[in-house]
Amino acid sequence: LPSVSNVQVEPIVVNIDKLDLVLVEKDDSENLSGPTSNASSTAPTKSTGYGYADKIADGMTVQVGIVNLLLETHGGARRQGDA
């Protein structure tokens, strides 16, 4: 790995052999709480310009060999009143 202070000369390369992702469809009951329940965690933060983390991420390369994606859905559209 290159020195973190030297990332503009030797950019960071991250190699991932295998990445497993699972996406799960939310239940309708989970959506009833509304967007205000987690508004504080998703509120944008004030940008302070081009910071140290930006310097590290700028030019970084991520290489992924295999991506496995599992989608867990409810199996079709559900209408209110269906049994």
C-alpha positions as CSV (number, residue, x, y, z in Angstrom):
1,L,0.0,0.0,0.0
2,P,1.2,3.5,-0.7
3,S,1.7,5.9,2.1
4,V,-1.6,7.7,2.9
5,S,0.2,11.0,2.6
6,N,1.5,10.0,-0.9
7,V,-1.8,9.0,-2.6
8,Q,-1.6,11.6,-5.4
9,V,1.7,10.1,-6.6
10,E,0.7,6.4,-6.0
11,P,-3.1,6.1,-6.1
12,I,-4.8,3.5,-3.9
13,V,-6.1,0.3,-5.7
14,V,-8.6,-1.9,-3.8
15,N,-9.0,-5.4,-5.2
16,I,-12.1,-7.4,-4.1
17,D,-12.3,-11.0,-5.3
18,K,-16.0,-11.6,-4.5
19,L,-18.8,-9.2,-3.4
20,D,-22.1,-10.6,-2.1
21,L,-25.0,-8.1,-1.9
22,V,-28.5,-8.7,-0.6
23,L,-31.3,-6.2,-1.4
24,V,-34.5,-6.7,0.6
25,E,-37.8,-5.1,-0.4
26,K,-39.4,-3.2,2.6
27,D,-42.8,-4.1,3.9
28,D,-45.5,-1.5,3.5
29,S,-45.8,-1.3,7.3
30,E,-42.1,-0.1,7.4
31,N,-43.0,2.8,5.2
32,L,-45.8,4.1,7.4
33,S,-43.5,5.9,9.8
34,G,-42.7,8.5,7.1
35,P,-39.4,10.1,6.2
36,T,-39.3,12.3,9.4
37,S,-38.3,9.3,11.6
38,N,-34.7,9.3,10.2
39,A,-34.4,12.8,8.8
40,S,-31.5,13.7,11.2
41,S,-29.4,10.8,9.9
42,T,-29.9,11.6,6.3
43,A,-29.7,15.4,6.5
44,P,-26.8,16.7,4.3
45,T,-23.8,18.0,6.2
46,K,-22.1,21.3,5.4
47,S,-19.2,20.8,3.0
48,T,-15.9,22.2,4.1
49,G,-14.3,22.0,0.6
50,Y,-11.8,19.6,-0.7
51,G,-10.7,17.7,2.4
52,Y,-8.3,15.0,3.3
53,A,-10.8,12.2,2.6
54,D,-11.4,13.7,-0.8
55,K,-7.7,13.6,-1.6
56,I,-7.6,9.9,-0.6
57,A,-10.7,9.0,-2.7
58,D,-9.7,11.1,-5.7
59,G,-8.1,8.7,-8.2
60,M,-8.8,5.6,-6.1
61,T,-9.6,2.5,-8.1
62,V,-11.9,-0.4,-6.8
63,Q,-11.7,-3.6,-8.8
64,V,-14.3,-6.3,-8.2
65,G,-13.9,-9.8,-9.7
66,I,-17.4,-11.4,-9.0
67,V,-20.6,-9.7,-7.8
68,N,-23.4,-11.8,-6.5
69,L,-26.7,-9.9,-6.1
70,L,-29.7,-11.5,-4.3
71,L,-33.0,-9.7,-4.6
72,E,-35.6,-10.6,-2.0
73,T,-39.0,-9.3,-3.0
74,H,-42.6,-10.0,-1.9
75,G,-43.3,-11.9,-5.1
76,G,-45.5,-9.4,-6.9
77,A,-47.8,-6.4,-6.4
78,R,-50.0,-6.5,-3.4
79,R,-53.2,-4.6,-3.2
80,Q,-55.0,-3.6,0.0
81,G,-57.8,-6.0,0.8
82,D,-56.2,-9.0,-0.9
83,A,-56.0,-12.1,1.2
